[in-house]
Amino acid sequence: MAILENPIEYLKGVGPTRAELLKKELSIYTFSDLLYHFPFRYIDKSLIYNICDLSEDLPYIQLRGKIIKFEEKGKFRSKRLIAYFQDDTGIIELVWFKGARWIKEAIPTAYAPYSGFLVGASILLENGEIINGSNQENVAYPSGLCAERVAIFYVGAKYPNVKILTIAVTVFSKSFNVTDVISPCGACRQVMAEYEDKQDQPIKVILHSPNDTVLISDKVSDLLPFMFKSPHLKKH
């Protein structure tokens, strides 16, 4: 059947991002490849481990806890991002060998010909998807949009029922050296806070500066303690 030779990204629910992952991880390029792909292992996702019970012979694990600290170590190609994860039984290190590059990947798409101030925002979703956004300026200044809202509105339109775990923001200026951690503007904080309130689950915020200083907030409400909200305005 000709339909089985269609590219996997055209299968409903897959799309370009998941398609790239299927191609890279499982060599699935077409409908046919997916149909004839047979898993060779079973992972029990109902099993949650404690940190104190972990051993080197466990190939796959699931933990429940919280990240209490982030930091970057190493230099140049050896730079890595390390998170300290804690549950009731101990603390372990989680290592991303790509460092903070996944945050910085959003910056090149910024359109900032008037300010020269480029902002990138990356959102990590509960389903593992990472959504990037960047600031988009306009000659009529109020018509532009910040990176945080570009990313979060795309999430709302594309993944309306998927919870947001983390929002990471980084900046770069073509005009001056940015030495401080730059935080979201008030409008972005209000939008982020409403999404946090809507999903009834905290959204971690990571703020990254070009000198690799990182500031972590466990929830958006810490950045906007008196957010504007009025349940009575919601009619639907």
C-alpha positions as CSV (number, residue, x, y, z in Angstrom):
1,M,0.0,0.0,0.0
2,A,1.4,3.4,-1.0
3,I,0.2,5.0,2.2
4,L,2.7,2.9,4.2
5,E,5.5,4.7,2.5
6,N,4.4,8.1,3.7
7,P,7.0,10.0,5.9
8,I,6.4,9.4,9.6
9,E,6.0,13.1,10.3
10,Y,2.6,13.1,8.4
11,L,1.1,10.5,10.8
12,K,-1.5,12.2,13.0
13,G,-0.1,13.1,16.4
14,V,3.6,12.8,15.3
15,G,4.7,16.0,13.6
16,P,8.2,17.2,12.8
17,T,9.7,17.2,16.4
18,R,8.6,13.6,17.3
19,A,9.5,12.5,13.8
20,E,13.1,13.5,14.2
21,L,13.2,11.6,17.5
22,L,11.8,8.5,15.9
23,K,14.3,8.7,13.1
24,K,17.2,9.3,15.4
25,E,16.4,6.8,18.2
26,L,14.5,4.0,16.4
27,S,15.3,4.5,12.6
28,I,11.6,4.9,11.9
29,Y,11.1,6.9,8.7
30,T,7.8,5.8,7.3
31,F,4.4,4.5,8.3
32,S,5.6,1.0,7.4
33,D,8.7,1.3,9.6
34,L,6.4,2.1,12.6
35,L,4.0,-0.7,11.8
36,Y,6.8,-3.3,11.7
37,H,8.7,-2.0,14.6
38,F,8.5,-4.5,17.5
39,P,9.7,-3.3,20.9
40,F,12.4,-5.6,22.4
41,R,11.8,-4.7,26.1
42,Y,9.1,-3.8,28.5
43,I,9.4,-0.9,30.9
44,D,7.1,-0.8,33.9
45,K,6.3,2.9,34.3
46,S,4.2,2.3,37.4
47,L,7.3,1.5,39.4
48,I,8.9,4.4,41.3
49,Y,12.3,3.9,42.9
50,N,13.8,5.6,45.9
51,I,17.3,7.1,45.5
52,C,18.6,4.9,48.3
53,D,17.5,1.7,46.4
54,L,19.4,2.6,43.1
55,S,22.1,0.4,41.8
56,E,24.3,0.3,38.7
57,D,22.5,-2.7,37.2
58,L,19.2,-0.9,36.8
59,P,18.8,0.0,33.1
60,Y,15.8,2.2,33.5
61,I,14.4,4.0,36.6
62,Q,11.7,6.5,37.6
63,L,12.1,8.8,40.6
64,R,9.8,11.1,42.3
65,G,11.2,14.2,44.1
66,K,12.4,17.7,43.2
67,I,15.4,19.5,41.8
68,I,17.0,21.6,44.5
69,K,19.9,23.2,42.6
70,F,21.4,23.7,39.1
71,E,25.0,24.5,38.2
72,E,27.3,24.4,35.2
73,K,30.7,22.7,35.4
74,G,33.7,22.4,33.1
75,K,34.8,24.5,30.2
76,F,34.3,24.6,26.5
77,R,33.4,21.2,25.1
78,S,33.5,19.6,28.5
79,K,30.9,22.0,29.9
80,R,27.9,20.3,31.4
81,L,24.7,21.2,33.3
82,I,24.2,19.5,36.6
83,A,21.0,19.3,38.6
84,Y,20.8,18.0,42.2
85,F,17.7,15.9,42.6
86,Q,16.3,15.0,46.0
87,D,13.7,12.6,47.4
88,D,13.0,11.5,51.0
89,T,15.9,9.1,51.0
90,G,18.8,11.0,49.4
91,I,20.3,13.2,46.7
92,I,21.7,12.4,43.3
93,E,23.2,14.3,40.4
94,L,21.5,14.6,37.0
95,V,23.9,15.5,34.2
96,W,23.1,17.1,30.8
97,F,26.3,16.9,28.8
98,K,25.0,19.5,26.3
99,G,25.2,22.0,29.1
100,A,22.9,25.0,28.7
101,R,23.0,24.8,24.9
102,W,19.4,23.6,24.8
103,I,18.4,27.0,26.3
104,K,20.6,29.0,23.9
105,E,19.2,27.2,20.8
106,A,16.2,29.6,20.8
107,I,18.3,32.8,20.5
108,P,19.3,32.7,16.8
109,T,15.6,32.9,15.7
110,A,15.1,36.2,17.5
111,Y,14.0,39.2,15.3
112,A,15.4,42.3,17.1
113,P,16.6,44.8,14.5
114,Y,15.6,47.8,16.6
115,S,17.0,46.9,20.1
116,G,19.7,44.3,19.2
117,F,18.6,42.6,22.4
118,L,18.0,38.9,21.6
119,V,16.0,36.7,24.0
120,G,15.4,33.0,23.8
121,A,12.9,30.9,25.8
122,S,12.7,27.2,26.0
123,I,9.8,25.3,27.6
124,L,10.0,21.7,28.8
125,L,6.7,19.9,28.7
126,E,5.5,16.9,30.7
127,N,5.5,14.8,27.6
128,G,9.2,15.5,27.0
129,E,8.7,18.0,24.2
130,I,10.9,21.1,24.2
131,I,9.4,24.2,22.7
132,N,11.6,27.2,21.7
133,G,10.5,30.8,21.3
134,S,12.3,34.1,20.7
135,N,11.5,37.8,20.9
136,Q,9.9,39.2,17.7
137,E,10.1,43.0,17.4
138,N,8.1,45.3,15.2
139,V,8.7,48.9,14.0
140,A,5.4,49.7,15.8
141,Y,6.8,48.7,19.2
142,P,3.7,47.5,21.0
143,S,3.1,45.0,18.1
144,G,6.2,42.9,19.0
145,L,6.2,40.0,21.5
146,C,8.6,38.7,24.1
147,A,10.2,35.3,23.8
148,E,8.5,33.9,26.8
149,R,5.0,34.7,25.5
150,V,5.9,33.5,21.9
151,A,6.9,30.1,23.4
152,I,4.1,29.7,26.0
153,F,1.3,30.8,23.6
154,Y,2.6,28.2,21.1
155,V,2.4,25.6,23.8
156,G,-1.2,26.7,24.6
157,A,-2.2,26.3,21.0
158,K,-0.3,23.1,20.1
159,Y,-0.4,21.2,23.5
160,P,-3.4,22.7,25.4
161,N,-3.7,19.7,27.8
162,V,0.0,19.1,28.4
163,K,1.5,20.6,31.6
164,I,4.6,22.8,31.6
165,L,7.4,21.6,33.8
166,T,10.1,24.3,33.2
167,I,10.6,27.6,31.4
168,A,14.3,28.6,30.7
169,V,15.2,32.1,29.5
170,T,18.5,33.4,28.2
171,V,19.6,36.7,26.5
172,F,22.3,38.2,24.3
173,S,22.9,41.8,23.3
174,K,24.6,43.0,20.2
175,S,25.2,46.4,21.8
176,F,26.6,45.7,25.3
177,N,27.8,43.0,27.6
178,V,25.0,41.4,29.7
179,T,26.5,40.6,33.1
180,D,23.4,40.2,35.1
181,V,20.6,37.6,35.0
182,I,17.7,39.2,33.1
183,S,14.2,38.3,34.4
184,P,10.9,38.3,32.4
185,C,9.0,41.5,32.1
186,G,5.8,42.0,34.1
187,A,3.5,41.1,31.2
188,C,5.4,37.8,30.7
189,R,5.2,37.0,34.4
190,Q,1.5,37.6,34.4
191,V,1.0,35.2,31.4
192,M,3.3,32.6,32.9
193,A,1.5,32.9,36.3
194,E,-1.9,32.3,34.7
195,Y,-0.6,29.1,32.9
196,E,0.8,27.9,36.3
197,D,-2.5,28.6,38.0
198,K,-4.5,26.9,35.1
199,Q,-2.5,23.7,35.4
200,D,-2.5,23.8,39.2
201,Q,1.2,22.7,39.2
202,P,4.3,24.8,39.8
203,I,6.4,25.8,36.8
204,K,10.1,26.0,37.4
205,V,11.9,29.0,36.0
206,I,15.5,29.0,34.9
207,L,17.1,32.4,34.1
208,H,20.5,32.1,32.3
209,S,22.9,35.0,31.6
210,P,25.6,35.0,28.9
211,N,28.3,34.6,31.5
212,D,26.6,31.3,32.5
213,T,25.2,32.6,35.8
214,V,22.0,30.7,36.4
215,L,19.1,31.7,38.7
216,I,16.4,29.1,39.6
217,S,12.9,29.8,40.8
218,D,10.8,26.8,41.9
219,K,7.6,28.5,40.7
220,V,6.4,31.4,38.7
221,S,4.4,32.8,41.7
222,D,7.7,33.5,43.4
223,L,8.4,36.0,40.6
224,L,4.9,37.5,40.7
225,P,3.5,37.0,44.3
226,F,0.5,39.2,43.7
227,M,-0.6,38.1,40.2
228,F,-3.8,39.5,38.8
229,K,-6.6,36.9,38.7
230,S,-10.3,37.0,39.0
231,P,-12.2,33.7,38.8
232,H,-15.4,35.6,38.3
233,L,-14.3,36.9,34.9
234,K,-14.2,33.3,33.6
235,K,-17.5,32.5,32.0
236,H,-16.5,29.4,30.0
